[in-house]
Structures are given as structure tokens and as C-alpha cells.
Amino acid sequence: MRGTVTDLVTGLVLAGVTIKLMPGNYTGTTDTDGIYRISPMASGKYTITYSLPLYEDLVQSDYEVKLGTVSTLNNSLKPL
């Protein structure tokens, strides 16, 4: 799984965003270009939480991951 996280208002990329997938202990962090990569992962449905201080957490439920494929999931976080 990979993607880019941006600021919802400005469109600028966000570095340091923590991405957590549950169940399991899958985590990732965006780099200076706002890009994250998390692998390998088991097939199944996950709840994904994006968090960064001074921004609202974003939670997506029932995101399906299939083994052997690379999913791209881009998102934007709203400033507080």
C-alpha cells in the first residue's frame, strides 16, 4: 500500500503523518514528499487512521487489501 497525504486547505504535502492499519500492527509515516509505503500486508479489510499534530485524524473503515497487489490510497487532512 502506498499513497500521498496532503493538507486539505493548501494542497501542500504533509511530512510526518502516521498511518496505522488495524487489525494488525501495520504502520507507516509520510516522508518529506508526503509519500508513505506500507508492506507487506495480509489480505483483508482494515481500518486506516491518519494522524498528525495540529490536524484532524482521518479514519477510513473497511478498506480492502488483496495479497499480491499494490494499492494506492491518497488522502488529505484538515487543519484544526
Summary of the structure (lengths in Angstrom):
residues: 80
radius of gyration: 12.1
end to end distance: 26.9
largest distance: 37.1
contacts: 216
relative contact order: 0.33
helix: 0%
strand: 51%
